[in-house]
Amino acid sequence: MTPPPERMTPPSERTMTASSRAGGRDQDHDQDRSRVRRFSLAERWIHRTTALLLGVCVFSAGCLYLPQLAELVGRRALVVTVHEWSGILTPLPALLGLASRAFRADLTRLNRFGPHDRRWLRAALRRDRRRQERPAGKFNAGQKLYAGYIAGAVMVMAGTGLLMWFTGLAPLVWRTSATFVHDWLALAIGLVLIGHIGKAFADPEARRGMRTGRVERAWAARQHPLWRPDEDAADGHRDAGRDIGDHERHVR
């Protein structure tokens, strides 16, 4: 038998197919141009694992101190073990993340506090939401203060927790003081975390940036006007302090 002839695609259909493919590529290109990279894959995983460990630590602490949760979960010895190890491991993702160039560059940005940050804080205290009164680089002043607070608090909690865990490391008066600091600082961390989560839920684009690594260019220009994402993409480690210099030139 003679096989049936192959169906020939009409020229009009071929033209439409080529046009649709070109249109799809142009649309993807436009979407890529409208979004900028904010966080690397390593930074996103550091954030996720730190959040998971800190969340487990806070929840297990609640099970140890709140009778309602303690009765619901039970097995106090297991909860104590989970709390101890999650607390000790919480700094580990950030320490391992020091191998990431992008993470080190962002740590440098978080550790620098410039004139525009003080202006941002004054506007925040006055509840002044005008965009020109809240200049910010890649991270605003509130994010810098939060990052510094959490980093210091985690280290203090780990140190006081070790004194409580290994009772032979220090005399009784040290362990008593460590318990006092540990308990009250845990409460303060819980309150700050609630505020951080509330801020995240109020800004879907910021959450998308932490989830996918990319944000809308318009959002970046609106919320972080001193940040230069294109220059960061070219060389993210070249000048982590560029934000401060940009603001000083803008003021002049």
N, C-alpha and C positions, 0 to 999 in steps of 0.2 A: 504494500500500500504506500501511496505517496503521502509523506507527512504534510499536515496542513501548513500553509504558508504562515510565516511569522507576521504578527501584527505590526505594521509600520506606524510609528507615532507621527501624527500630523505635525507639520511645522508649527502650527499655532500652539499645540499643546507643549511642544518642546520649548517654545519661547516663553510660555507661561510658567513652565517648570523652572527654567533658568532664572526668570524674573523673581519667582517666589524664593528660590534659594538665595539669590543676591539680596532680596529684601530682608530675608531672615538674618543673613550675615550683617547687613547694615544695622538692623535692629539690635543684634547682639553687641555690635561695635558701639552703638550709641549708648546702650546700657552700661558697657564697660567704662565709657567715658564719663558717664554721669555718676559713677561710684568710684571711691578711692579706698585704698587699703589703709586700715587703721591698726590692725593687730595681726601678727604672724601666727602661724599654726602653733608654734611653741608657746607663745604668750597665751593663746586661748586655752591650751591644755593645762598650763600652769594655773590659770584662773579657775578652771573647772575642778582640778584635783584639790587645789587649796580650799575652794568653796565646799567640796564634798567632805574633806577631812574636818574643816572647821564646823560644818553643820553637824556632823556626827559627834564631835566633841561637845558642842553646845547642847544637843539633844540628850546625850548621855548625862551631862551635868544636870539637866533638868530632871531626869529620872532619878538622880541621886539626892536631889534637894526638895523636890516637890512630891508630897505623899500621893497625890492623885496619879501622877505618872509612874511613880514607884510601884503602886499597886497594879497598874495596868500592865507594866512590862514584867515585873518580878525579876528573879535571878540576879540579885544585886551584885554578887561576885563577878558574874560575866559582864555586867554593865560597867563595873569599876575597871575591869581589864580593857574593855573597848575604849573607855574614856581616857585611860592612861596612854594607850598606844596611839590613838587618834591625835591626842595632844602632842605627843613627842614627834609624830610624823608630819604635823602641819607645816613646819618650816621647810620640809624636805623638797617639795616641788620648786620653791623659789631658789633654793640652793642649787639644785640640779639645773634650773633654768639659766643660771649664770653662764652656761655654755652657749646660750643663744645671743647673738650679736644684737638682734632687735630688742630683746628683753633688757640687755645692759644699757642700750641707748635710752629706752623709756625709763629705766631706773634713774638715769642721769637727769632726765627732764623732771621727774617727780621730786628729785632732791634739790632742785633749784627754785628759789622763791624770789621773784623779781618785782619791780614796781607795779606792773600790771596785775600781779596777784594781790597785792595790798589794795589796789583800787577795786578789784573784784570783791574782796572780802568786805570792804566798806559799803559797797553797793548791796551786798547780800544782807548785811546787818541792818541796813535801812530799808530792806525789802524793795529796792529799786531794781526793776526788771528791764529797764531800758538797755538795749543791746550795746550801745556805745559805752555804757557805764560798767559793762562786765567783759572786758577784754580777756581773752584766754588763748594760750597756745594749745598744744595737743591735749594738755590736761589743765583744767581750771584749778583755782586755788582750793576749792572744796575737795576735789579729788586728791590733790597733793596732801592736804591735811589728813584725809581719811587713810590714804596709803601709809603715811608715816605713823599714824596712831595704831593701825592694825599691826604693822611690822613690829613696833616696839612692844605692843601689848602681847603679841604672840610669844616673843622672846621672854618677857617677864613671866607669863603664864607657864612657859616650859621650865624656867628656872625654879619658880616656887613649887611647881608640881613635882619636880625631881626631889626637892627637899621633903615634900610630904610623902612621896613614894618610898624613897630610901631613907628611912628614919635614922640610920646611923651616920648620915653625912654631916649633920649639924646638931648642936645642942637643942634642948627643948624650947628655949626662948626664941631661937631662930625659926624652928618649925611652927611655933604658935604665930609668929609674925607672918610667916609665909602663908599660913592658912588664911589669915585675915586679908592679906593683899590678894590672894588667889580668889577668894570668894567674892569680894567686892569688885575686883577688876572683871571677873566673869560676868557679873550683872551689867557693868558698863559696856562690855563688848556686845552683850546681847542687845542692848538698847541701840547701840551704834549700827549693828547689823540690820536691825529692823528699819532704821532710817535709810540705810544703803539700799536695801531691797525695795523700799517704797519709792526711792528716787529712780531705781531701775525700771520699775513697772510704769512710772510716769513718763518714760522716754523710750518708746518702742524702737526708735532708730539706734539708740545707744545699745540696747539689748541685741539688735541685729548685728551691730558691729562686733560685739563680743562673741556672738554665735557664728557668724560667717567670716569675720575679719574685714568686711568692707562696709562702708557707709555712703549715704548720698552726699555728693559734693555740695549740694545746697545746704544740707544740715551742717556739714563741717564748716562752711563759710559763715553760717549763722551762729552756731554755738561755740566755735573755736576760730575766730577770725584771724588770729596771729599764727595759726598752724599752716605750714606749707607742705601739704601731703605730696605734691609732685616732686619737690626737692627731696623729701624723705625717701620716696620711691627710687630716685636716682642714686642716693647714697644716704641711707638712714643713719649712718654712724658719723657722718662728716661733721655735723655741728649740732649736738643735742641742745646747745644753749642758744640757738638761733632765735627762739621765741622772744627772749628778753631783748636782744638787739633789734629785732623788728619793732617791738613796742617803743623802745627808746627813740628810734628814727621816726616813728609815727608821731610821738609826742613833740619832737622838734619841728 
